[in-house]
Amino acid sequence: RRGSARTPSEQRRIRRHRFSINGHFYNHKTSVFTPAYGSITNVRINSTMTTPQVLKLLLNKFKIENSAEEFALYIVHTSGEKQKLRASDYPLIARILQGPCEQVSKVFLMEKDQVEEVTYDVAQYIKFEMPVLRSFIQKLEEEEDREVKKLMRKYSILRLMIEQRLEEISEGPTAM
């Protein structure tokens, strides 16, 4: 058997300066843990907490050493629209105003003034080769053409029905 290379006091010191996130150990002096994009976390806040207070709470939870001024909270809608929460906003109230369904909008912690975040729908196509992407576009265009033709047929039929009804109405009362 191999003997311990560290003394018990060194082992205690190392244990004090480690913490675990999802089973992974990080040294608090040298490591910065940044959660993956879209990862979900919960923090306990109240309706009187402002955006900077919630930011500090989130950064503290993940042991992120960067300044809270480098980050912002965004409400991201399923349409891709982003709304940056101001420092004077109350994130809990802003979230409640979006409604109960988390599929409609979510609150994201992102770097401040980040240019554009790639959505998951777009990101899933990034690793494909150009011919594959072109075939995707072709299939989407074909589907779009089918839908347009379907709508045109539907409204042509409705137009004919309306024209026939107008003729029936205009012919009926004139005969005396």
Backbone as ProteinMPNN parsed JSONL, in Angstrom:
{"seq_chain_A": "RRGSARTPSEQRRIRRHRFSINGHFYNHKTSVFTPAYGSITNVRINSTMTTPQVLKLLLNKFKIENSAEEFALYIVHTSGEKQKLRASDYPLIARILQGPCEQVSKVFLMEKDQVEEVTYDVAQYIKFEMPVLRSFIQKLEEEEDREVKKLMRKYSILRLMIEQRLEEISEGPTAM", "coords_chain_A": {"N_chain_A": [[0.837, -1.203, 0.0], [0.324, 2.239, -0.663], [1.605, 5.022, 1.043], [0.196, 7.956, 2.647], [0.717, 10.988, 1.021], [0.383, 13.483, 1.994], [0.186, 15.43, 4.961], [-2.04, 15.124, 7.813], [-2.968, 17.696, 8.592], [-2.574, 19.203, 6.247], [-4.352, 17.891, 4.546], [-6.816, 18.524, 5.77], [-6.801, 21.309, 5.382], [-6.925, 21.448, 2.579], [-9.408, 20.212, 2.126], [-11.079, 22.141, 3.268], [-10.936, 24.178, 1.426], [-12.231, 23.307, -0.789], [-15.098, 22.653, -2.768], [-18.191, 21.195, -3.775], [-19.922, 20.818, -6.773], [-22.527, 19.388, -8.287], [-21.227, 16.957, -7.805], [-18.622, 17.376, -8.66], [-15.413, 18.417, -7.741], [-14.033, 21.534, -6.844], [-11.41, 23.861, -6.509], [-11.624, 26.62, -4.526], [-9.962, 28.809, -4.715], [-8.702, 28.773, -7.165], [-10.42, 27.92, -9.186], [-13.152, 28.647, -11.334], [-16.481, 28.215, -11.613], [-18.654, 27.92, -14.216], [-21.94, 27.654, -15.068], [-23.525, 25.52, -17.527], [-25.001, 26.708, -20.595], [-28.414, 27.341, -20.425], [-28.834, 25.697, -18.281], [-30.708, 24.771, -15.417], [-31.533, 26.375, -12.415], [-32.46, 26.975, -9.027], [-33.215, 29.615, -6.86], [-33.922, 31.113, -3.733], [-35.888, 33.845, -3.557], [-37.37, 37.088, -2.876], [-40.167, 39.34, -3.413], [-39.217, 41.891, -3.081], [-36.621, 42.047, -3.827], [-34.109, 43.367, -5.887], [-32.786, 43.419, -9.277], [-29.836, 43.486, -9.21], [-29.411, 42.346, -6.65], [-30.475, 39.759, -6.915], [-28.797, 38.811, -8.912], [-26.307, 38.746, -7.54], [-26.91, 36.783, -5.679], [-27.312, 34.52, -7.332], [-24.758, 34.303, -8.545], [-23.222, 33.835, -6.3], [-24.267, 31.378, -5.513], [-23.323, 29.648, -7.503], [-20.671, 29.985, -7.106], [-19.272, 31.805, -8.666], [-16.71, 33.92, -9.464], [-16.527, 36.274, -10.811], [-17.438, 39.744, -11.232], [-20.669, 41.02, -10.351], [-21.512, 43.027, -11.991], [-20.767, 42.31, -14.523], [-22.702, 40.721, -15.53], [-26.138, 40.116, -16.492], [-29.687, 39.878, -16.047], [-32.01, 38.305, -18.123], [-35.195, 38.172, -19.664], [-36.265, 35.685, -21.62], [-38.146, 34.962, -24.378], [-40.08, 32.365, -26.009], [-40.156, 32.966, -28.663], [-37.721, 33.996, -29.131], [-37.225, 36.554, -28.505], [-35.584, 38.899, -26.444], [-35.528, 40.394, -23.274], [-33.953, 42.675, -21.398], [-33.483, 42.882, -17.955], [-33.683, 45.748, -15.964], [-31.603, 47.445, -13.512], [-33.242, 48.457, -11.582], [-35.446, 46.867, -11.677], [-37.662, 44.258, -10.486], [-37.008, 41.021, -10.377], [-38.61, 38.736, -9.63], [-41.24, 39.69, -9.703], [-41.301, 40.475, -12.382], [-41.089, 37.959, -13.59], [-43.44, 36.711, -12.702], [-45.335, 38.279, -13.986], [-45.119, 37.32, -16.547], [-46.642, 35.086, -16.656], [-47.851, 31.763, -15.689], [-46.769, 29.624, -17.143], [-43.781, 28.086, -17.896], [-42.855, 27.553, -20.38], [-43.394, 29.623, -22.063], [-41.806, 31.859, -21.429], [-38.563, 32.418, -20.0], [-36.252, 33.148, -17.336], [-33.0, 34.208, -17.775], [-29.563, 34.092, -16.886], [-27.049, 35.963, -18.143], [-24.054, 37.082, -19.839], [-23.47, 40.56, -19.682], [-24.843, 42.684, -22.139], [-24.47, 40.86, -24.201], [-23.915, 39.884, -27.489], [-25.493, 38.146, -29.38], [-27.288, 35.346, -28.572], [-27.098, 31.976, -29.437], [-29.83, 30.067, -30.24], [-31.195, 26.931, -29.063], [-32.56, 25.613, -31.075], [-31.275, 26.524, -33.383], [-28.634, 25.893, -32.801], [-28.519, 23.105, -32.912], [-28.109, 22.528, -35.566], [-25.607, 23.384, -36.257], [-23.284, 21.767, -36.517], [-23.574, 20.354, -38.865], [-22.726, 19.438, -42.247], [-22.428, 21.491, -45.223], [-23.887, 20.458, -47.577], [-25.842, 18.896, -46.308], [-27.171, 20.807, -44.782], [-28.192, 22.347, -46.889], [-30.001, 20.542, -47.968], [-31.81, 20.424, -45.858], [-32.838, 23.02, -45.987], [-34.015, 22.908, -48.521], [-36.028, 20.973, -48.082], [-37.556, 22.353, -46.172], [-38.39, 24.537, -47.726], [-39.95, 23.188, -49.623], [-41.969, 22.221, -47.954], [-43.028, 24.651, -47.122], [-44.027, 25.617, -49.577], [-46.032, 23.687, -50.067], [-47.777, 24.271, -47.933], [-48.514, 26.907, -48.571], [-49.85, 26.503, -51.026], [-51.947, 24.911, -50.115], [-53.304, 26.719, -48.431], [-54.037, 28.611, -50.366], [-55.794, 27.092, -51.963], [-57.806, 26.609, -50.085], [-58.769, 29.223, -49.539], [-59.585, 29.941, -52.1], [-61.737, 28.226, -52.525], [-63.42, 29.137, -50.472], [-63.834, 31.744, -51.422], [-65.238, 31.241, -53.814], [-67.563, 30.117, -52.721], [-68.572, 32.323, -51.312], [-68.996, 34.129, -53.426], [-70.963, 32.707, -54.894], [-73.038, 32.687, -53.038], [-73.526, 35.423, -52.812], [-74.49, 35.922, -55.393], [-76.846, 34.387, -55.32], [-78.268, 35.79, -53.374], [-78.489, 38.31, -54.583], [-80.06, 37.715, -56.841], [-82.487, 36.728, -55.866], [-84.387, 38.681, -54.357], [-85.032, 40.55, -56.399], [-86.946, 39.704, -58.256], [-90.28, 40.4, -58.844]], "CA_chain_A": [[0.0, 0.0, 0.0], [1.023, 3.508, -0.729], [1.363, 5.901, 2.181], [-0.363, 9.262, 2.334], [1.759, 11.952, 0.695], [0.088, 14.73, 2.695], [-0.06, 15.316, 6.399], [-3.457, 15.343, 8.131], [-3.311, 19.127, 8.601], [-2.682, 19.621, 4.847], [-5.594, 17.335, 4.007], [-7.919, 19.341, 6.296], [-6.742, 22.61, 4.717], [-7.397, 21.25, 1.205], [-10.848, 19.953, 2.189], [-11.766, 23.396, 3.567], [-10.901, 25.041, 0.258], [-12.89, 22.631, -1.906], [-16.543, 22.501, -2.669], [-18.69, 20.289, -4.799], [-21.105, 21.176, -7.549], [-22.898, 18.202, -9.059], [-20.266, 15.888, -7.611], [-17.291, 17.756, -9.125], [-14.741, 19.249, -6.757], [-13.335, 22.7, -7.365], [-10.654, 24.625, -5.529], [-12.249, 27.939, -4.595], [-8.981, 29.848, -5.01], [-8.213, 28.718, -8.542], [-11.428, 27.518, -10.164], [-14.395, 29.391, -11.497], [-17.465, 27.325, -12.22], [-19.69, 28.59, -14.989], [-22.919, 26.642, -15.472], [-23.787, 25.391, -18.959], [-26.111, 27.519, -21.077], [-29.716, 26.696, -20.325], [-28.995, 24.87, -17.086], [-31.753, 25.296, -14.541], [-31.226, 26.445, -10.995], [-33.469, 27.658, -8.229], [-32.771, 30.371, -5.697], [-35.054, 31.643, -2.971], [-35.896, 35.308, -3.561], [-38.682, 37.645, -2.553], [-40.616, 40.349, -4.37], [-38.553, 43.178, -2.862], [-35.229, 41.96, -4.279], [-33.864, 43.967, -7.195], [-31.963, 42.623, -10.188], [-28.469, 43.253, -8.708], [-29.433, 41.441, -5.5], [-30.692, 38.401, -7.427], [-27.558, 38.448, -9.604], [-25.306, 38.373, -6.533], [-27.344, 35.513, -5.103], [-27.023, 33.467, -8.317], [-23.309, 34.155, -8.688], [-22.739, 33.222, -5.068], [-24.68, 29.969, -5.505], [-22.435, 28.901, -8.391], [-19.289, 30.327, -6.755], [-18.664, 32.537, -9.775], [-15.935, 34.985, -8.848], [-16.638, 37.506, -11.585], [-18.283, 40.783, -10.653], [-22.078, 40.982, -10.769], [-21.7, 44.028, -13.051], [-20.478, 41.687, -15.819], [-23.834, 39.885, -15.903], [-27.475, 40.71, -16.468], [-30.797, 38.933, -16.144], [-32.831, 38.52, -19.306], [-36.379, 37.345, -19.872], [-36.17, 35.201, -22.996], [-39.407, 34.365, -24.817], [-39.893, 31.256, -26.948], [-39.965, 33.553, -29.99], [-36.334, 34.431, -29.237], [-37.138, 37.935, -28.036], [-34.924, 39.043, -25.147], [-35.807, 41.637, -22.565], [-32.978, 42.806, -20.318], [-34.042, 43.473, -16.74], [-32.904, 46.884, -15.471], [-31.169, 47.325, -12.115], [-34.358, 48.837, -10.708], [-36.535, 45.893, -11.821], [-37.815, 43.186, -9.505], [-37.09, 39.814, -11.211], [-39.724, 37.856, -9.281], [-42.461, 40.305, -10.238], [-41.207, 40.385, -13.847], [-41.377, 36.567, -13.971], [-44.862, 36.455, -12.445], [-46.105, 38.969, -15.028], [-45.041, 36.531, -17.783], [-47.618, 34.004, -16.579], [-47.385, 30.569, -14.981], [-46.145, 28.624, -18.017], [-42.359, 28.323, -18.118], [-42.543, 27.348, -21.791], [-43.59, 30.901, -22.757], [-40.612, 32.67, -21.209], [-37.709, 32.006, -18.889], [-35.277, 34.15, -16.92], [-31.652, 33.705, -18.0], [-28.398, 34.849, -16.449], [-26.112, 36.003, -19.272], [-23.103, 38.181, -19.794], [-24.11, 41.824, -20.02], [-24.745, 43.15, -23.528], [-24.021, 39.778, -25.072], [-24.422, 40.234, -28.807], [-26.634, 37.299, -29.744], [-27.174, 33.973, -28.089], [-27.61, 31.01, -30.399], [-30.87, 29.258, -29.615], [-30.997, 25.492, -29.202], [-33.071, 25.213, -32.388], [-30.236, 26.814, -34.369], [-27.394, 25.216, -32.41], [-28.528, 21.694, -33.281], [-27.712, 22.388, -36.968], [-24.299, 23.986, -36.483], [-22.236, 20.802, -36.852], [-23.852, 19.672, -40.122], [-22.021, 19.893, -43.441], [-23.24, 22.353, -46.092], [-24.894, 19.738, -48.37], [-26.939, 18.474, -45.428], [-27.937, 22.021, -44.475], [-28.944, 22.72, -48.1], [-31.153, 19.638, -48.093], [-32.782, 20.888, -44.864], [-33.491, 24.214, -46.537], [-34.876, 22.46, -49.618], [-37.216, 20.335, -47.486], [-38.369, 23.409, -45.56], [-39.024, 25.295, -48.812], [-41.016, 22.342, -50.173], [-43.06, 22.231, -46.98], [-43.635, 25.98, -47.196], [-44.815, 25.656, -50.819], [-47.249, 22.888, -49.853], [-48.672, 25.015, -47.039], [-49.046, 28.055, -49.32], [-50.84, 25.981, -51.976], [-53.092, 24.461, -49.323], [-54.041, 27.926, -48.036], [-54.633, 29.216, -51.566], [-56.963, 26.275, -52.314], [-58.837, 26.842, -49.072], [-59.382, 30.538, -49.73], [-60.273, 29.937, -53.402], [-63.033, 27.57, -52.288], [-64.234, 30.077, -49.692], [-64.197, 32.856, -52.306], [-66.303, 30.754, -54.694], [-68.785, 29.977, -51.922], [-69.081, 33.675, -51.026], [-69.515, 34.68, -54.689], [-72.225, 32.025, -55.191], [-74.056, 33.164, -52.086], [-73.86, 36.8, -53.202], [-75.342, 35.827, -56.587], [-78.163, 33.916, -54.87], [-78.928, 36.887, -52.656], [-78.816, 39.399, -55.516], [-81.1, 37.262, -57.774], [-83.727, 36.422, -55.151], [-85.369, 39.73, -54.068], [-85.355, 41.432, -57.53], [-88.119, 39.207, -59.0], [-91.539, 40.774, -58.207]], "C_chain_A": [[0.863, 1.24, 0.0], [0.665, 4.362, 0.476], [0.81, 7.238, 1.725], [0.767, 10.257, 2.111], [1.559, 13.26, 1.454], [-0.157, 14.459, 4.175], [-1.541, 15.559, 6.667], [-3.854, 16.823, 8.136], [-3.434, 19.673, 7.175], [-3.983, 19.122, 4.232], [-6.806, 18.123, 4.489], [-7.977, 20.693, 5.588], [-7.291, 22.508, 3.29], [-8.902, 21.029, 1.191], [-11.641, 21.229, 2.451], [-11.86, 24.297, 2.341], [-11.458, 24.368, -0.988], [-14.383, 22.693, -1.69], [-16.987, 21.668, -3.852], [-19.917, 20.882, -5.463], [-21.375, 19.994, -8.454], [-21.834, 17.108, -8.975], [-18.862, 16.199, -8.08], [-16.659, 18.689, -8.107], [-13.971, 20.369, -7.441], [-12.596, 23.376, -6.225], [-11.14, 26.06, -5.625], [-11.254, 29.043, -4.927], [-8.589, 29.879, -6.483], [-9.298, 28.451, -9.573], [-12.614, 28.462, -10.169], [-15.354, 28.46, -12.205], [-18.499, 28.162, -12.942], [-20.677, 27.532, -15.445], [-23.13, 26.651, -16.983], [-24.99, 26.233, -19.343], [-27.411, 26.72, -20.985], [-29.895, 25.826, -19.104], [-29.945, 25.567, -16.115], [-31.257, 25.299, -13.108], [-32.342, 27.201, -10.294], [-32.787, 28.394, -7.093], [-34.003, 30.939, -5.023], [-34.923, 33.163, -2.928], [-37.274, 35.785, -3.122], [-38.983, 38.801, -3.494], [-39.945, 41.702, -4.18], [-37.103, 43.172, -3.335], [-35.102, 42.51, -5.691], [-32.958, 43.056, -8.021], [-30.536, 42.43, -9.665], [-28.416, 42.296, -7.511], [-29.604, 39.991, -5.945], [-29.44, 37.914, -8.163], [-26.495, 37.989, -8.607], [-25.641, 37.023, -5.911], [-27.021, 34.346, -6.041], [-25.523, 33.226, -8.454], [-22.702, 33.495, -7.452], [-23.084, 31.732, -5.03], [-23.733, 29.122, -6.346], [-20.959, 29.192, -8.132], [-18.566, 30.984, -7.921], [-18.0, 33.768, -9.188], [-16.037, 36.301, -9.598], [-17.587, 38.472, -10.898], [-19.709, 40.672, -11.187], [-22.352, 41.987, -11.877], [-21.434, 43.456, -14.443], [-21.666, 40.891, -16.355], [-25.13, 40.676, -15.86], [-28.494, 39.581, -16.512], [-31.635, 39.312, -17.352], [-34.068, 37.64, -19.218], [-36.342, 36.973, -21.344], [-37.462, 34.476, -23.33], [-39.123, 33.247, -25.814], [-39.685, 31.763, -28.37], [-38.521, 33.987, -30.204], [-36.134, 35.858, -28.755], [-36.518, 37.962, -26.643], [-35.266, 40.397, -24.559], [-34.854, 41.697, -21.378], [-33.651, 43.47, -19.124], [-33.115, 44.579, -16.25], [-32.537, 46.658, -14.007], [-32.306, 47.63, -11.155], [-35.523, 47.848, -10.772], [-36.511, 44.869, -10.689], [-38.033, 41.883, -10.279], [-38.265, 38.897, -10.896], [-41.03, 38.401, -9.845], [-42.465, 40.222, -11.76], [-41.544, 38.974, -14.316], [-42.851, 36.246, -13.792], [-45.725, 37.096, -13.524], [-46.08, 38.22, -16.363], [-46.039, 35.379, -17.788], [-47.007, 32.752, -15.977], [-46.606, 29.58, -15.841], [-44.681, 28.98, -18.279], [-41.953, 28.099, -19.568], [-42.632, 28.657, -22.569], [-42.354, 31.773, -22.624], [-39.865, 32.161, -19.987], [-36.765, 33.155, -18.557], [-33.895, 33.517, -17.045], [-30.625, 34.658, -17.413], [-27.402, 34.792, -17.596], [-25.122, 37.136, -19.068], [-23.8, 39.434, -20.3], [-23.834, 42.182, -21.475], [-24.152, 42.105, -24.457], [-24.686, 39.983, -26.424], [-25.651, 39.421, -29.17], [-26.366, 35.887, -29.286], [-27.78, 33.055, -29.146], [-28.636, 30.137, -29.69], [-30.583, 27.779, -29.855], [-31.454, 25.028, -30.581], [-32.033, 25.437, -33.479], [-28.982, 25.997, -34.065], [-27.364, 23.754, -32.835], [-28.096, 21.468, -34.729], [-26.279, 22.844, -37.232], [-23.264, 22.982, -36.973], [-22.482, 20.061, -38.165], [-23.033, 20.274, -41.262], [-22.982, 20.684, -44.328], [-24.249, 21.58, -46.948], [-26.102, 19.296, -47.534], [-27.812, 19.674, -45.087], [-28.765, 22.471, -45.68], [-30.17, 21.822, -48.278], [-32.221, 19.989, -47.062], [-33.567, 22.077, -45.413], [-34.44, 23.824, -47.658], [-36.156, 21.833, -49.077], [-38.134, 21.38, -46.859], [-39.084, 24.249, -46.621], [-40.161, 24.498, -49.446], [-42.226, 22.331, -49.247], [-43.792, 23.575, -47.003], [-44.513, 26.103, -48.442], [-46.114, 24.871, -50.674], [-48.254, 23.643, -48.99], [-49.299, 26.207, -47.753], [-50.116, 27.593, -50.294], [-52.109, 25.539, -51.256], [-53.949, 25.657, -48.9], [-54.725, 28.58, -49.233], [-55.864, 28.431, -52.01], [-58.116, 26.554, -51.361], [-59.543, 28.173, -49.315], [-60.043, 30.677, -51.102], [-61.66, 29.323, -53.259], [-63.954, 28.5, -51.512], [-64.699, 31.251, -50.548], [-65.334, 32.451, -53.239], [-67.623, 30.637, -53.946], [-69.406, 31.344, -51.632], [-69.683, 34.292, -52.284], [-70.848, 34.038, -55.061], [-73.339, 32.529, -54.289], [-74.478, 34.592, -52.425], [-74.758, 36.817, -54.435], [-76.748, 35.385, -56.211], [-78.939, 35.038, -54.197], [-79.357, 37.982, -53.624], [-79.915, 38.998, -56.503], [-82.453, 37.114, -57.094], [-84.685, 37.585, -55.007], [-85.747, 40.599, -55.272], [-86.59, 40.973, -58.299], [-89.385, 39.555, -58.233], [-92.675, 40.461, -59.07]], "O_chain_A": [[1.954, 1.286, 0.568], [-0.498, 4.4, 0.876], [0.938, 7.61, 0.559], [1.679, 10.352, 2.933], [2.486, 14.065, 1.544], [-0.641, 13.397, 4.567], [-2.228, 16.144, 5.83], [-4.963, 17.163, 7.726], [-4.296, 20.51, 6.91], [-4.639, 19.847, 3.484], [-7.729, 18.37, 3.713], [-9.055, 21.172, 5.235], [-8.035, 23.382, 2.846], [-9.604, 21.588, 0.348], [-12.742, 21.395, 1.927], [-12.786, 25.102, 2.241], [-11.192, 24.802, -2.109], [-14.862, 22.776, -0.559], [-16.239, 21.469, -4.809], [-20.827, 21.381, -4.8], [-20.545, 19.64, -9.292], [-21.572, 16.415, -9.957], [-17.973, 15.363, -7.917], [-17.294, 19.643, -7.657], [-13.341, 20.169, -8.479], [-13.102, 23.453, -5.106], [-11.075, 26.661, -6.697], [-11.66, 30.114, -5.378], [-8.182, 30.925, -6.988], [-9.092, 28.743, -10.751], [-13.016, 28.998, -9.136], [-15.054, 27.97, -13.294], [-19.145, 29.019, -12.339], [-20.289, 26.596, -16.145], [-22.933, 27.675, -17.637], [-25.89, 26.453, -18.533], [-27.482, 25.569, -21.417], [-30.972, 25.268, -18.892], [-29.97, 26.793, -16.016], [-30.638, 24.339, -12.648], [-33.072, 27.974, -10.914], [-31.89, 27.859, -6.442], [-35.01, 31.213, -5.677], [-33.982, 33.703, -2.347], [-38.216, 35.0, -3.011], [-38.128, 39.194, -4.288], [-40.086, 42.58, -5.032], [-36.426, 44.197, -3.249], [-35.884, 42.167, -6.577], [-32.437, 42.057, -7.526], [-30.052, 41.298, -9.671], [-27.47, 41.519, -7.382], [-28.95, 39.095, -5.41], [-29.067, 36.746, -8.053], [-25.857, 36.956, -8.811], [-24.749, 36.217, -5.648], [-26.52, 33.311, -5.602], [-25.073, 32.081, -8.477], [-21.775, 32.691, -7.559], [-22.284, 30.919, -4.566], [-23.379, 28.009, -5.956], [-20.093, 28.701, -8.856], [-17.378, 30.742, -8.136], [-18.64, 34.564, -8.499], [-15.664, 37.345, -9.061], [-18.428, 38.076, -10.091], [-19.924, 40.279, -12.333], [-23.314, 41.83, -12.628], [-21.834, 44.057, -15.441], [-21.645, 40.437, -17.499], [-25.206, 41.755, -15.272], [-28.196, 38.473, -16.956], [-31.933, 40.485, -17.576], [-34.0, 36.502, -18.756], [-36.382, 37.844, -22.213], [-37.836, 33.507, -22.669], [-38.04, 33.194, -26.398], [-39.098, 31.063, -29.195], [-38.132, 34.312, -31.326], [-35.001, 36.318, -28.615], [-36.872, 37.164, -25.776], [-35.291, 41.411, -25.257], [-34.934, 40.875, -20.465], [-34.31, 44.5, -19.267], [-31.906, 44.377, -16.134], [-33.097, 45.784, -13.346], [-32.33, 47.119, -10.035], [-36.482, 47.971, -10.01], [-35.491, 44.65, -10.036], [-39.129, 41.655, -10.79], [-38.861, 38.333, -11.813], [-41.832, 37.651, -10.401], [-43.497, 39.936, -12.366], [-42.216, 38.808, -15.334], [-43.449, 35.58, -14.637], [-46.734, 36.523, -13.932], [-46.931, 38.461, -17.219], [-46.256, 34.759, -18.829], [-45.795, 32.679, -15.775], [-45.85, 28.77, -15.304], [-44.381, 30.045, -18.817], [-40.828, 28.418, -19.95], [-42.011, 28.791, -23.623], [-41.903, 32.364, -23.605], [-40.44, 31.565, -19.076], [-36.51, 34.025, -19.39], [-33.64, 32.441, -16.503], [-30.799, 35.876, -17.442], [-26.956, 33.712, -17.984], [-25.324, 38.025, -18.241], [-24.611, 39.381, -21.224], [-22.723, 42.0, -21.972], [-23.419, 42.434, -25.389], [-25.89, 40.229, -26.494], [-26.748, 39.971, -29.258], [-25.322, 35.311, -29.591], [-28.852, 33.336, -29.682], [-28.34, 29.538, -28.656], [-29.814, 27.426, -30.749], [-30.827, 24.162, -31.19], [-31.921, 24.631, -34.402], [-28.345, 25.47, -34.977], [-26.289, 23.214, -33.093], [-27.752, 20.345, -35.097], [-25.793, 22.694, -38.353], [-22.424, 23.346, -37.796], [-21.673, 19.215, -38.545], [-22.692, 21.457, -41.245], [-24.2, 20.562, -44.198], [-25.396, 22.017, -47.041], [-27.239, 19.322, -48.006], [-29.04, 19.58, -45.098], [-29.9, 22.921, -45.523], [-31.237, 22.282, -48.684], [-33.412, 19.868, -47.346], [-34.792, 22.132, -45.315], [-35.55, 24.35, -47.742], [-37.247, 22.131, -49.562], [-39.355, 21.3, -46.999], [-40.242, 24.628, -46.442], [-41.21, 25.055, -49.768], [-43.367, 22.421, -49.7], [-45.019, 23.627, -46.915], [-45.62, 26.635, -48.369], [-47.172, 25.329, -51.105], [-49.449, 23.652, -49.287], [-50.482, 26.49, -47.565], [-51.175, 28.212, -50.388], [-53.216, 25.77, -51.74], [-55.175, 25.611, -48.998], [-55.858, 29.049, -49.126], [-56.87, 29.027, -52.394], [-59.261, 26.716, -51.784], [-60.772, 28.241, -49.298], [-60.978, 31.463, -51.247], [-62.637, 29.837, -53.805], [-65.13, 28.639, -51.848], [-65.836, 31.703, -50.414], [-66.28, 33.213, -53.439], [-68.675, 31.01, -54.466], [-70.625, 31.502, -51.699], [-70.75, 34.905, -52.229], [-71.768, 34.732, -55.494], [-74.457, 32.767, -54.745], [-75.658, 34.929, -52.333], [-75.681, 37.627, -54.521], [-77.73, 35.931, -56.714], [-80.135, 35.205, -54.436], [-80.457, 38.524, -53.506], [-80.648, 39.872, -56.967], [-83.479, 37.365, -57.725], [-85.791, 37.469, -55.535], [-86.725, 41.341, -55.175], [-87.232, 41.8, -58.946], [-89.577, 39.086, -57.112], [-93.822, 40.709, -58.696]]}, "name": "protein", "num_of_chains": 1, "seq": "RRGSARTPSEQRRIRRHRFSINGHFYNHKTSVFTPAYGSITNVRINSTMTTPQVLKLLLNKFKIENSAEEFALYIVHTSGEKQKLRASDYPLIARILQGPCEQVSKVFLMEKDQVEEVTYDVAQYIKFEMPVLRSFIQKLEEEEDREVKKLMRKYSILRLMIEQRLEEISEGPTAM"}
